[in-house]
Amino acid sequence: MGFTAANQAEQLKRCYPHCAIPQPSDVLLTRWSQDPFAYGRYSFPAMGSTPTMRADLAQRWHSMVFAGEAVSTSFPATLQGAYLSGIQAAKAMLA
């Protein structure tokens, strides 16, 4: 099965059968494992680092907000941390 907007919408409809899922206009597929600048890496707490350092990374800069597992103080280096920080960033943009 290819990665298309249509089959991604079908997946979402199966996950959330009681929600109206609109047809996406486009999708973006990343290939972190093949990116020469990432190769599938994720952040890790370096010796001497603190949760405050991650919180500092999440601070708004002008009109930009940041999200991702690297800014999560509760769930660093995890999908859950990336997801939750994305929700926080979206709320910050809407505020």
Secondary structure, 3 states (H helix, E strand, C coil): CCCCHHHHHHHHHHHCCCCCCCCCCCCCCCCHHHCCCCCCCCCCCCCCCCHHHHHHHCCCECCECCCCHHHCCCCCCCHHHHHHHHHHHHHHHHC
